Amino acid sequence: MKFAIAGAGYIAAIHAQAVQNCGAQVAAVVEKYSDKSAAFASQFGISRQYTTVEELLKDGGADALVIGTPNFLHAPQTLAALNAGIPVLVEKPMAMNAVEAGKMLSASHKSGTTLMVAHCWRFDQDVLWLKSQLHRIGRVLRTKGYGVHTHWGPAGWFTQKKLAGGGAMVDMGIHALDTARFLLGDPQPVSVYARIGTFYKDFDVDDTGVIIVNWDNGAVSYIESGWWQPHSDGAEAATQLYGQQGFAQLFPTLLELPDPGKNQVKTVKSGFKQ
Ligand SMILES: NC(=O)c1ccc[n+]([C@@H]2O[C@H](COP(=O)([O-])OP(=O)(O)OC[C@H]3O[C@@H](n4cnc5c(N)ncnc54)[C@H](O)[C@@H]3O)[C@@H](O)[C@H]2O)c1
């Protein structure tokens, strides 16, 4: 397969490496700045460079597009590719808002072209192990998770509402939210309580947030998001699940199950290196 990658920044390089690791080819890069484009093309042996997705589509020669650009470009770049019948993997957050996301979904359905959002924790070995073990803790009643950066946060376009759509919630909280939803079996939200604010730096997006989601399977998820936080309970995207028959968590990844014979709790670890 020949992939095109939009953006030549941090995440684009990870996608380009992943494409090559799978034995596929990065055939083209779409990047606004020529110096970044040239360096990226040279690093990954890419022969074609474009400044817009439209130019790429006009030339053809890409079987799929990976979008790793600032958030305000996710919807227009995705729509252009899907309408041309090119499958898209778009980075999170999917879009600036739900209206844009709805249009992307409709374009995918209408064109019969695959649209996937890069919620990468769904493919993490610890997450997959935990999901395979969850039946052991019985019905999951609640989850608790967070996506936070402690003592740092991003700068540049990430902190501008018109370019990013939102702050720590769409940047970090979304990982914890999607991971909880994945582990719960992708239920739909019934109601959401959310409170976000900006307290640590001077920008117009959130750096602190709490959300509570009531899911249609009866479970409830509590999610924290943040940049520049003074503390985190553990690694990014960590999630805990409280079941009727036990407890499960990511990072460190383990189960705590009652051991009735010994009248105590036994711990089962994933065994993966953290
Ligand atoms: N899934 C994950 O774990 C993960 C991790 C990091 C970033 N991301 C997401 O990836 C996206 C990019 O983040 P990043 O950290 O790589 O940002 P970045 O700033 O490093 O890279 C963005 C690139 O897009 C380029 N760009 C800007 N305007 C453009 C335009 N009009 N056309 C083409 N290219 C343009 C920039 O010059 C830059 O090279 C964001 O949506 C972010 O949320 C996801």
The ligand as an SDF file (V2000), in Angstrom:
LIG
                    3D

 44 48  0  0  0  0  0  0  0  0999 V2000
   -2.7740    9.5670   19.2720 N   0  0  0  0  0  0  0  0  0  0  0  0
   -1.8440   10.1540   20.0070 C   0  0  0  0  0  0  0  0  0  0  0  0
   -1.3680    9.6060   21.0000 O   0  0  0  0  0  0  0  0  0  0  0  0
   -1.3240   11.5180   19.6020 C   0  0  0  0  0  0  0  0  0  0  0  0
   -0.0990   11.9680   20.0830 C   0  0  0  0  0  0  0  0  0  0  0  0
    0.3540   13.2290   19.6620 C   0  0  0  0  0  0  0  0  0  0  0  0
   -0.4270   14.0140   18.8150 C   0  0  0  0  0  0  0  0  0  0  0  0
   -1.6340   13.5660   18.3860 N   0  0  0  0  0  0  0  0  0  0  0  0
   -2.4860   14.3830   17.5100 C   0  0  0  0  0  0  0  0  0  0  0  0
   -1.8180   14.5530   16.2480 O   0  0  0  0  0  0  0  0  0  0  0  0
   -2.0870   15.8520   15.7180 C   0  0  0  0  0  0  0  0  0  0  0  0
   -0.7660   16.5620   15.4590 C   0  0  0  0  0  0  0  0  0  0  0  0
   -0.0520   16.6880   16.6880 O   0  0  0  0  0  0  0  0  0  0  0  0
    1.5430   16.8540   16.7050 P   0  0  0  0  0  0  0  0  0  0  0  0
    1.9570   16.7320   18.1280 O   0  0  0  0  0  0  0  0  0  0  0  0
    2.1510   15.9710   15.6960 O   0  0  0  0  0  0  0  0  0  0  0  0
    1.6520   18.3890   16.2450 O   0  0  0  0  0  0  0  0  0  0  0  0
    2.8750   19.0740   15.4990 P   0  0  0  0  0  0  0  0  0  0  0  0
    2.6750   20.5350   15.6720 O   0  0  0  0  0  0  0  0  0  0  0  0
    4.1680   18.4460   15.9130 O   0  0  0  0  0  0  0  0  0  0  0  0
    2.6560   18.6650   13.9560 O   0  0  0  0  0  0  0  0  0  0  0  0
    1.6500   19.2450   13.1500 C   0  0  0  0  0  0  0  0  0  0  0  0
    2.2220   19.4410   11.7530 C   0  0  0  0  0  0  0  0  0  0  0  0
    1.1950   19.9150   10.8800 O   0  0  0  0  0  0  0  0  0  0  0  0
    1.7700   20.9520   10.0830 C   0  0  0  0  0  0  0  0  0  0  0  0
    0.7420   21.8430    9.5210 N   0  0  0  0  0  0  0  0  0  0  0  0
    0.2380   22.9700   10.0270 C   0  0  0  0  0  0  0  0  0  0  0  0
   -0.6510   23.5210    9.1730 N   0  0  0  0  0  0  0  0  0  0  0  0
   -0.7000   22.6850    8.1140 C   0  0  0  0  0  0  0  0  0  0  0  0
   -1.4340   22.7090    6.8970 C   0  0  0  0  0  0  0  0  0  0  0  0
   -2.2940   23.7030    6.6100 N   0  0  0  0  0  0  0  0  0  0  0  0
   -1.2670   21.6880    6.0250 N   0  0  0  0  0  0  0  0  0  0  0  0
   -0.4040   20.6730    6.2970 C   0  0  0  0  0  0  0  0  0  0  0  0
    0.3350   20.6190    7.4350 N   0  0  0  0  0  0  0  0  0  0  0  0
    0.1720   21.6230    8.3310 C   0  0  0  0  0  0  0  0  0  0  0  0
    2.7090   21.6680   11.0270 C   0  0  0  0  0  0  0  0  0  0  0  0
    3.6490   22.4940   10.3320 O   0  0  0  0  0  0  0  0  0  0  0  0
    3.3520   20.4850   11.7200 C   0  0  0  0  0  0  0  0  0  0  0  0
    4.4640   19.9890   11.0000 O   0  0  0  0  0  0  0  0  0  0  0  0
   -2.9760   16.5430   16.7460 C   0  0  0  0  0  0  0  0  0  0  0  0
   -4.3130   16.4230   16.3630 O   0  0  0  0  0  0  0  0  0  0  0  0
   -2.7280   15.7830   18.0430 C   0  0  0  0  0  0  0  0  0  0  0  0
   -3.8320   15.8030   18.9200 O   0  0  0  0  0  0  0  0  0  0  0  0
   -2.0730   12.3240   18.7590 C   0  0  0  0  0  0  0  0  0  0  0  0
  1  2  1  0
  2  3  2  0
  2  4  1  0
  4  5  1  0
  4 44  2  0
  5  6  2  0
  6  7  1  0
  7  8  2  0
  8  9  1  0
  8 44  1  0
  9 10  1  0
  9 42  1  0
 10 11  1  0
 11 12  1  0
 11 40  1  0
 12 13  1  0
 13 14  1  0
 14 15  2  0
 14 16  1  0
 14 17  1  0
 17 18  1  0
 18 19  2  0
 18 20  1  0
 18 21  1  0
 21 22  1  0
 22 23  1  0
 23 24  1  0
 23 38  1  0
 24 25  1  0
 25 26  1  0
 25 36  1  0
 26 27  1  0
 26 35  1  0
 27 28  2  0
 28 29  1  0
 29 30  1  0
 29 35  2  0
 30 31  1  0
 30 32  2  0
 32 33  1  0
 33 34  2  0
 34 35  1  0
 36 37  1  0
 36 38  1  0
 38 39  1  0
 40 41  1  0
 40 42  1  0
 42 43  1  0
M  CHG  2   8   1  16  -1
M  END
$$$$
